[in-house]
Amino acid sequence: MKKKIRILSIDGGGIRGIIPASVAVYIENRLQRITKNPDVRISDYFDFIAGTSTGGILASAYLCPQVVDQTQHRFNATDALRFYLEKGGYIFSAGVWDKMASMGGFLKARYKHEPLEKVLNVAFKQTKISELLKPCLITSYDVELKMPVYFQSHVAKNDTTLDFFVKDACKAAASAPLYFEPSRVQSMSGVSYTLIDGAVYANNPTMCAVSQAAVLFAEKGIPLTIDQFEVVSLGTGRNQKVYTYEQVKDWGGLGWLNPLLDVMINGASEVIESELIIQFRSMQAIDQYHRIQPDLIGDSQEMDDASPENIQRLMEISATTIEKYKDELEVIVNRLINN
């Protein structure tokens, strides 16, 4: 069997990033146990890692080098999960006045950037995208240029106009409309971009990851087809909200304000998942596409509910998800090791 190009892709979803972060902890722990090497990190077993929004933060954590020895990982998967458990409530915090003034995101963004900026600054310091340990892709969208912007370590190494501080890239990638204001960020060469969350076009970045990984290897003289990829796609939970005809038929702009973003993000993600299944099946390689995506219920569907109660609920969903997909996760771990 030829070696496959192994891709890890992580969806956006705010505080629901606890779910893929927990799955990643399980995968990393299993890799360590089977290889009998406690120093193994999840990114050691992937060739390309992609993330949107909260997934971009996780991808950056898995690939962030140490400050002194830039060949070694700064964080393990448990550290990344702890980021959500310990800092989620701080990031998604707003005073009573701020909540009233924003009117749920209708008049201005629900949350200020400062808490997120502080947390990202402590975590990533002055690390640049070009210094991340493996090829990667973090999605964002430039509202002035009206085009997607990808933060890619392998591209940034050769183009300073596309190299950024990781903390700035993660802030931009997490700047979801209604929740945070757009991010004005500068590249290492001083080029400015006005960016929002890449979830507006690719909350599930797997298709982007496959395409850009194919471009990367084609530039190395290695053309790839879909059956030459081994893809692990980690979701943040499938939203189960239903909008009935009776509910939506009289909605105007205000009524659609929150539901529209929800419908667009979920719709695009479902299309990407369906298309990938079709492509892998067409090449008789469906066993090389692994999608881990639980269904959500109740308050756990909100991407900004970082209350202690909901964080506990998300941890319970994570445990249930790991148990539900345990056989599939064992297949994933063994295929990663034996590739």
C-alpha positions in Angstrom: 0.0 0.0 0.0 1.3 3.4 -1.0 1.8 6.0 1.8 -1.2 8.2 2.1 -1.2 11.9 2.7 -2.7 12.3 6.2 -5.0 15.3 6.8 -6.5 16.5 10.1 -9.3 19.0 9.6 -11.2 20.7 12.5 -14.4 22.6 12.2 -15.3 26.0 13.6 -17.8 26.3 16.5 -16.6 28.6 19.3 -16.7 27.0 22.7 -17.9 23.7 21.1 -14.2 23.3 20.1 -14.2 21.3 23.4 -15.6 18.4 21.4 -12.8 18.0 18.7 -10.2 19.0 21.3 -11.4 16.1 23.5 -11.3 13.7 20.5 -7.8 14.8 19.8 -6.7 14.1 23.3 -8.1 10.5 23.0 -6.3 10.0 19.7 -3.0 11.4 21.1 -3.2 9.2 24.2 -3.9 6.1 22.1 -0.9 7.0 19.8 1.3 7.3 22.9 0.1 4.1 24.4 0.4 2.0 21.3 3.8 3.4 20.3 5.0 3.3 24.0 6.2 6.9 23.5 4.9 9.6 25.9 6.4 12.3 23.8 4.3 11.6 20.7 2.0 14.5 19.7 -1.0 14.2 17.4 0.5 16.3 14.7 3.4 13.9 14.4 1.0 11.5 12.6 -0.4 14.1 10.1 1.1 15.7 7.0 -1.3 18.6 6.9 -3.6 20.2 9.5 -6.5 22.6 8.7 -8.9 24.5 10.9 -11.6 27.1 10.8 -12.3 29.5 13.6 -11.9 27.5 16.9 -10.5 24.7 14.7 -7.8 27.2 13.6 -6.8 27.8 17.2 -6.5 24.1 17.8 -4.5 23.5 14.6 -2.1 26.3 15.7 -1.7 24.8 19.2 -0.9 21.3 17.8 1.7 22.8 15.5 3.2 25.6 17.7 6.9 25.2 18.4 8.7 25.8 21.6 10.3 29.3 22.0 13.8 28.0 22.5 13.9 24.7 20.6 11.7 25.3 17.5 11.8 21.7 16.5 9.7 20.7 19.5 6.0 21.1 20.3 5.0 23.7 22.8 1.7 22.1 23.6 0.2 18.6 23.7 -3.5 17.9 23.0 -4.4 18.1 26.7 -3.0 21.6 26.9 -5.1 22.6 24.0 -8.3 21.2 25.6 -7.4 23.0 28.9 -7.3 26.3 26.9 -11.1 26.0 26.4 -11.9 24.7 29.9 -9.9 27.4 31.7 -10.3 30.4 29.3 -13.6 29.9 27.5 -15.6 31.8 30.1 -13.2 34.7 30.0 -13.2 34.9 26.2 -17.0 34.8 25.9 -17.7 37.3 28.7 -19.7 40.5 28.4 -21.0 42.9 31.0 -24.6 43.7 31.5 -24.2 47.1 29.7 -22.3 45.5 26.8 -25.1 42.9 26.4 -27.7 45.6 26.3 -25.8 47.8 24.0 -25.1 45.1 21.4 -28.7 43.8 21.4 -27.5 40.3 20.7 -25.2 41.4 18.0 -27.7 43.5 16.2 -26.2 46.9 16.9 -22.6 45.8 17.5 -20.5 42.7 18.2 -21.5 40.8 21.3 -18.0 40.5 22.6 -14.8 42.6 22.7 -11.6 41.2 21.3 -9.4 42.1 24.3 -9.9 38.9 26.3 -9.3 36.7 23.2 -6.2 38.8 22.3 -4.8 38.4 25.8 -5.3 34.7 25.9 -3.8 34.2 22.4 -0.8 36.4 23.2 0.0 34.4 26.3 -0.3 31.1 24.3 1.5 32.0 21.1 3.6 35.0 22.0 5.6 36.1 18.9 5.4 32.8 17.0 4.8 33.3 13.2 2.7 31.2 10.9 5.9 30.4 9.0 7.3 28.8 12.1 4.5 26.3 12.6 5.9 22.7 12.6 3.9 21.3 9.6 2.0 22.5 6.5 -1.3 23.9 7.6 -4.3 26.0 6.6 -6.4 28.3 8.7 -9.4 30.0 7.0 -10.5 33.6 7.1 -12.3 36.0 4.8 -11.3 39.5 3.7 -14.4 41.7 3.6 -12.6 44.5 1.7 -11.1 42.3 -1.0 -14.1 40.0 -0.9 -12.0 36.9 -1.1 -10.9 34.0 1.1 -7.5 34.4 2.9 -5.7 31.3 4.0 -3.0 31.3 6.6 -0.6 28.6 5.4 2.8 27.9 7.0 4.3 26.4 3.9 3.3 29.5 1.9 4.3 32.0 4.5 7.9 30.6 4.6 8.4 32.0 1.1 6.1 35.1 1.1 6.2 37.6 4.0 3.0 39.3 2.7 1.3 36.1 3.8 3.2 35.6 7.0 1.6 36.7 10.3 1.9 36.3 14.0 -0.1 33.2 14.9 -2.0 35.2 17.6 -3.2 37.6 14.9 -4.2 34.8 12.5 -6.2 33.0 15.3 -7.9 36.2 16.3 -8.9 36.9 12.7 -10.0 33.3 12.1 -12.3 33.5 15.2 -13.8 36.9 14.3 -17.3 35.5 13.7 -19.9 38.1 12.5 -22.3 39.1 15.3 -19.9 37.8 17.9 -16.6 39.7 17.3 -15.8 42.7 15.2 -13.6 42.2 12.1 -9.9 42.0 12.7 -7.5 44.4 11.1 -4.2 42.5 10.9 -0.8 43.2 9.3 1.5 40.7 7.7 5.2 40.6 8.4 5.8 42.9 5.4 3.2 45.4 6.6 0.3 44.5 4.2 -3.1 45.0 6.0 -6.1 42.7 5.8 -9.6 43.2 7.2 -10.7 39.7 8.1 -13.6 37.7 9.6 -14.2 34.1 10.5 -13.7 31.6 7.6 -16.9 29.9 8.8 -18.8 32.2 6.4 -17.7 29.9 3.5 -16.0 26.9 5.1 -16.9 26.1 8.6 -15.8 22.5 7.7 -12.4 23.2 6.0 -11.8 19.7 4.8 -12.3 20.4 1.1 -10.0 23.4 1.4 -7.4 21.2 3.1 -7.6 18.5 0.5 -7.3 21.1 -2.4 -4.4 23.0 -0.8 -2.6 19.8 0.2 -2.9 18.7 -3.4 -1.5 22.0 -4.6 1.4 21.7 -2.2 2.4 18.2 -3.3 1.9 19.0 -7.0 4.4 21.8 -6.6 6.8 19.1 -5.3 6.1 17.1 -8.5 3.7 14.7 -6.7 0.3 14.8 -8.3 -2.4 13.4 -6.0 -6.0 12.1 -6.4 -8.5 11.8 -3.7 -7.7 8.1 -3.0 -4.2 9.1 -2.0 -5.5 11.0 1.1 -6.3 9.7 4.6 -8.6 12.3 6.1 -9.7 12.7 9.7 -12.4 15.4 10.0 -13.4 16.5 13.5 -16.7 18.4 13.9 -17.9 20.6 16.7 -21.4 19.1 16.7 -24.3 19.0 14.3 -26.9 21.7 15.1 -30.3 20.3 15.5 -32.3 23.5 15.5 -35.3 23.3 13.2 -36.9 26.4 11.6 -40.5 25.6 10.6 -42.4 27.4 7.8 -44.7 28.9 10.4 -41.7 30.4 12.2 -39.9 31.8 9.2 -42.6 32.9 6.8 -43.0 36.4 8.3 -39.4 37.0 9.2 -37.6 40.1 8.0 -34.0 41.1 8.5 -34.2 41.2 12.3 -35.9 37.8 12.5 -33.2 36.2 10.2 -30.3 37.9 12.0 -29.1 34.9 14.1 -30.8 32.0 12.2 -29.3 33.1 8.8 -25.7 32.6 10.0 -26.6 29.3 11.5 -28.3 28.1 8.3 -25.5 29.2 6.1 -22.7 27.7 8.2 -24.5 24.4 8.7 -25.7 24.2 5.1 -22.2 24.7 3.7 -20.7 22.2 6.1 -23.2 19.5 5.1 -22.6 20.1 1.4 -18.8 19.7 2.0 -19.3 16.5 3.9 -21.6 15.1 1.2 -19.3 16.0 -1.6 -16.3 14.4 0.1 -18.2 11.2 0.7 -19.2 11.1 -3.0 -15.5 11.7 -4.1 -14.0 9.1 -1.8 -16.7 6.6 -2.8 -16.1 7.3 -6.5 -12.5 6.2 -6.0 -13.5 3.2 -3.8 -11.7 4.8 -0.9 -14.5 5.7 1.5 -12.6 3.9 4.3 -10.0 6.7 4.1 -12.5 9.4 5.0 -13.3 9.6 8.7 -15.9 12.1 10.0 -16.4 12.4 13.7 -19.5 14.6 14.3 -22.0 14.3 17.1 -25.6 15.6 17.2 -26.2 18.5 19.6 -29.2 19.2 21.7 -30.4 22.0 24.0 -28.0 24.8 25.1 -24.9 22.9 23.9 -25.7 24.1 20.4 -24.7 27.7 21.2 -21.1 28.6 20.2 -20.7 31.2 22.9 -22.3 29.6 25.9 -19.2 29.2 28.1 -21.0 28.9 31.3 -19.7 26.2 33.7 -22.9 24.2 33.2 -22.5 24.2 29.4 -18.8 23.4 29.5 -19.7 20.4 31.7 -22.4 19.5 29.2 -19.9 19.7 26.3 -17.5 17.5 28.2 -20.2 14.9 28.6 -21.1 15.1 24.9 -17.4 14.7 24.1 -17.2 11.5 26.3 -20.3 10.1 24.6 -18.9 10.9 21.2 -15.6 9.1 21.9 -17.6 6.1 23.1 -19.9 6.2 20.1 -17.0 6.4 17.6 -14.6 4.2 19.6 -14.2 1.6 16.9 -13.7 4.2 14.2 -11.1 6.0 16.4 -9.2 2.8 16.8 -9.2 2.3 13.1 -7.9 5.9 12.7 -5.1 5.4 15.2 -4.0 2.1 13.6 -4.1 3.6 10.1 -2.0 6.6 11.2 0.6 4.4 12.8 0.8 1.9 10.0 0.7 4.4 7.1 
